[in-house]
Amino acid sequence: MALMTPEQFEASLAERKPRVFMNGKRVESVLENPNTRTVVEANKASYEWALDPRYRDIMTSYSPLIGETVNRYTYVSASKEDLEAKAKAGTFTAEMLGTCIYRCVGYDAFHALAATTWEMDQKLGTLYHGRFLEYLKMVQKNDLSVAGALTEPRGSRKKRTLEWSDPFLSLKVTERRPDGIVVRGAKINISGAFASHELVVLPQSSHAEGEEDYAVAFAVPTDAEGITYICQYSPYSAERDQADDLYELGNPRFGQRETSMVVFDNVFVPWERVFHCGEYPYSGKIVTRFARTHRMTCGGTCKVGFMNQIIGACKLVQEYKGLEKVQHINDQITEMVVLRETGRACGMAAARLGTEEPPGSGVFLPDEVMGNVAKLNICNSFWRTMALAGDIGGGLVVTLPSLKELKNPETQAYVEEFYSFGSDEPTENILKVHKLLQHWTAGQHGVGTWHGAGPVAAQRIMLQRVVKFDHEKELVKRTLNIKDKDS
Ligand SMILES: Cc1cc2nc3c(=O)[nH]c(=O)nc-3n(C[C@H](O)[C@H](O)[C@H](O)COP(=O)(O)OP(=O)(O)OC[C@H]3O[C@@H](n4cnc5c(N)ncnc54)[C@H](O)[C@@H]3O)c2cc1C
């Protein structure tokens, strides 16, 4: 059963019993709660597409590991072509969902673990890689949805981990037993984990000598004993809780991006699910390899799909309003296209220039420089796209009445008349498209895009670390015939 049907996915999720809280209350079923349901729907769609002849090539890949076709989100890239296919899948899923594909962080975490467990085994004689591959086989055979968790609460950023008054502000191993480890701490801002089967946990940062208990990576079922999810809650969540017409929310089926804090209160992890424990020099490698993959994804693929949704809505509004020949609107839409294509180009370049990392591992990762450039670039261009969409959409993007007015006999005729722009388009459609623009421009995607895959300072630091400028300096010296002192 390497590809589950959407129905099987939902049934398998119903068997999990994660401990989830939202808005001060226990969520008894993530399938039924209106907000957690959006994550179920988004993950479920990834199962639909994998079986759909129209999208199968994008959403699946043949896995030599188990000798079967698997969902692309459980597959580890073994070539540049695989990376390109993943870049295309990132855009496809984002534009179809208009939100996160929640299987993406787990996918990126697989790449970091596949590469680094291989390297640890080579250099240290550990047994992590075989263990990880057994785990990956299990995930592929059962077509599991896997979330990924790195980000931690952390203490004062002025101090090192060992100086924090609370040692659990970074996830910590509290016990090493013959059968496994026990961990305590939390991960924050974790996308969609409560509606996934599994959670892969990586360190958030590099670690130094003395911090061995924080150098840990493992996988757990999402309903493992001791795990609690405390979900995000926003005006959008409250609105969805009460909405009797989901079109009010802009993105009716898939919603905003849902995250939670994941608390690990003395969670036991058997050794066969532990992929890094104490080898502190390798924590940083896991993190940078994760970032390399995730920044291509976030910067150069999924936001391209989001931009397609925004551009589509702007084109419809332009037509509803009779603005098709207005030069500055066409210029703004052209600017959006350029921003979108620049984002796509960075993502595709990161995939095209990808390399086997480390050499001999068989794992392909996107190009480090282009992955970071992709994410840095998109942070600004996504805000800009939202600003342009706000201009084209007009004030209505934030002043819209409820769709219920179209069913209210006292207001229906007024709303239909005065929000029609005098066009032939039913007013309901006009309002829905503006609601979609509201979801993008006045929702949570701006900050979400900025911070997802790390804030811009992280990408700048990485670029400053990897770009050496020897080539550029040499060019100038050659042009000016400047000789080195000792030559
Ligand atoms: C929608 C969304 C989904 C996400 N999904 C996931 C997920 O699935 N899994 C996951 O692991 N994470 C996820 N994240 C977390 C994301 O990676 C982090 O939000 C991001 O790394 C920023 O961390 P932070 O939120 O703790 O902000 P902070 O680290 O507090 O950053 C705030 C500001 O402080 C600066 N800063 C912080 N620390 C330092 C320092 N030591 N020195 C100098 N400057 C500093 C930052 O550069 C930034 O300007 C998600 C985030 C969002 C918004």
The ligand as an SDF file (V2000), in Angstrom:
LIG
                    3D

 53 58  0  0  0  0  0  0  0  0999 V2000
    3.6050   30.1510    9.3330 C   0  0  0  0  0  0  0  0  0  0  0  0
    4.8380   29.5480    9.9190 C   0  0  0  0  0  0  0  0  0  0  0  0
    5.0440   28.1740    9.8270 C   0  0  0  0  0  0  0  0  0  0  0  0
    6.1620   27.5890   10.4140 C   0  0  0  0  0  0  0  0  0  0  0  0
    6.3230   26.2320   10.3530 N   0  0  0  0  0  0  0  0  0  0  0  0
    7.3780   25.6440   10.9880 C   0  0  0  0  0  0  0  0  0  0  0  0
    7.5260   24.2280   11.0180 C   0  0  0  0  0  0  0  0  0  0  0  0
    6.7070   23.4940   10.4670 O   0  0  0  0  0  0  0  0  0  0  0  0
    8.5910   23.6980   11.6870 N   0  0  0  0  0  0  0  0  0  0  0  0
    9.5020   24.4760   12.3060 C   0  0  0  0  0  0  0  0  0  0  0  0
   10.4520   23.9380   12.8850 O   0  0  0  0  0  0  0  0  0  0  0  0
    9.3870   25.8200   12.3250 N   0  0  0  0  0  0  0  0  0  0  0  0
    8.3490   26.4130   11.6800 C   0  0  0  0  0  0  0  0  0  0  0  0
    8.2150   27.7880   11.6770 N   0  0  0  0  0  0  0  0  0  0  0  0
    9.1560   28.5410   12.4740 C   0  0  0  0  0  0  0  0  0  0  0  0
   10.0750   29.4500   11.7140 C   0  0  0  0  0  0  0  0  0  0  0  0
   11.1000   28.7460   11.1460 O   0  0  0  0  0  0  0  0  0  0  0  0
   10.5220   30.4920   12.7460 C   0  0  0  0  0  0  0  0  0  0  0  0
    9.3950   31.2980   13.0240 O   0  0  0  0  0  0  0  0  0  0  0  0
   11.6540   31.3340   12.2880 C   0  0  0  0  0  0  0  0  0  0  0  0
   12.8340   30.5820   12.2670 O   0  0  0  0  0  0  0  0  0  0  0  0
   11.8500   32.5380   13.2060 C   0  0  0  0  0  0  0  0  0  0  0  0
   11.9890   32.1270   14.5420 O   0  0  0  0  0  0  0  0  0  0  0  0
   11.1120   32.8070   15.6560 P   0  0  0  0  0  0  0  0  0  0  0  0
    9.7140   32.7790   15.2010 O   0  0  0  0  0  0  0  0  0  0  0  0
   11.4110   32.1460   16.9480 O   0  0  0  0  0  0  0  0  0  0  0  0
   11.5700   34.3160   15.6760 O   0  0  0  0  0  0  0  0  0  0  0  0
   12.8490   34.9180   16.3700 P   0  0  0  0  0  0  0  0  0  0  0  0
   13.9910   33.9430   16.2630 O   0  0  0  0  0  0  0  0  0  0  0  0
   12.4950   35.3520   17.7360 O   0  0  0  0  0  0  0  0  0  0  0  0
   13.1520   36.1420   15.4410 O   0  0  0  0  0  0  0  0  0  0  0  0
   12.6730   37.4800   15.6710 C   0  0  0  0  0  0  0  0  0  0  0  0
   13.7620   38.4580   15.2740 C   0  0  0  0  0  0  0  0  0  0  0  0
   14.8550   38.3660   16.1790 O   0  0  0  0  0  0  0  0  0  0  0  0
   16.0600   38.0880   15.4640 C   0  0  0  0  0  0  0  0  0  0  0  0
   16.8670   37.1760   16.2820 N   0  0  0  0  0  0  0  0  0  0  0  0
   16.4150   36.0940   16.9530 C   0  0  0  0  0  0  0  0  0  0  0  0
   17.4330   35.4830   17.5980 N   0  0  0  0  0  0  0  0  0  0  0  0
   18.5380   36.1880   17.3120 C   0  0  0  0  0  0  0  0  0  0  0  0
   19.9030   36.0560   17.6870 C   0  0  0  0  0  0  0  0  0  0  0  0
   20.3290   35.0670   18.4510 N   0  0  0  0  0  0  0  0  0  0  0  0
   20.7760   36.9660   17.2190 N   0  0  0  0  0  0  0  0  0  0  0  0
   20.3590   37.9820   16.4180 C   0  0  0  0  0  0  0  0  0  0  0  0
   19.0630   38.1450   16.0330 N   0  0  0  0  0  0  0  0  0  0  0  0
   18.1840   37.2690   16.4790 C   0  0  0  0  0  0  0  0  0  0  0  0
   15.6090   37.4610   14.1490 C   0  0  0  0  0  0  0  0  0  0  0  0
   16.5720   37.6110   13.1100 O   0  0  0  0  0  0  0  0  0  0  0  0
   14.3410   38.2450   13.8760 C   0  0  0  0  0  0  0  0  0  0  0  0
   14.6680   39.4800   13.2900 O   0  0  0  0  0  0  0  0  0  0  0  0
    7.1020   28.3980   11.0890 C   0  0  0  0  0  0  0  0  0  0  0  0
    6.8970   29.7790   11.1720 C   0  0  0  0  0  0  0  0  0  0  0  0
    5.7850   30.3540   10.6050 C   0  0  0  0  0  0  0  0  0  0  0  0
    5.6050   31.8330   10.7330 C   0  0  0  0  0  0  0  0  0  0  0  0
  1  2  1  0
  2  3  1  0
  2 52  2  0
  3  4  2  0
  4  5  1  0
  4 50  1  0
  5  6  2  0
  6  7  1  0
  6 13  1  0
  7  8  2  0
  7  9  1  0
  9 10  1  0
 10 11  2  0
 10 12  1  0
 12 13  2  0
 13 14  1  0
 14 15  1  0
 14 50  1  0
 15 16  1  0
 16 17  1  0
 16 18  1  0
 18 19  1  0
 18 20  1  0
 20 21  1  0
 20 22  1  0
 22 23  1  0
 23 24  1  0
 24 25  2  0
 24 26  1  0
 24 27  1  0
 27 28  1  0
 28 29  2  0
 28 30  1  0
 28 31  1  0
 31 32  1  0
 32 33  1  0
 33 34  1  0
 33 48  1  0
 34 35  1  0
 35 36  1  0
 35 46  1  0
 36 37  1  0
 36 45  1  0
 37 38  2  0
 38 39  1  0
 39 40  1  0
 39 45  2  0
 40 41  1  0
 40 42  2  0
 42 43  1  0
 43 44  2  0
 44 45  1  0
 46 47  1  0
 46 48  1  0
 48 49  1  0
 50 51  2  0
 51 52  1  0
 52 53  1  0
M  END
$$$$
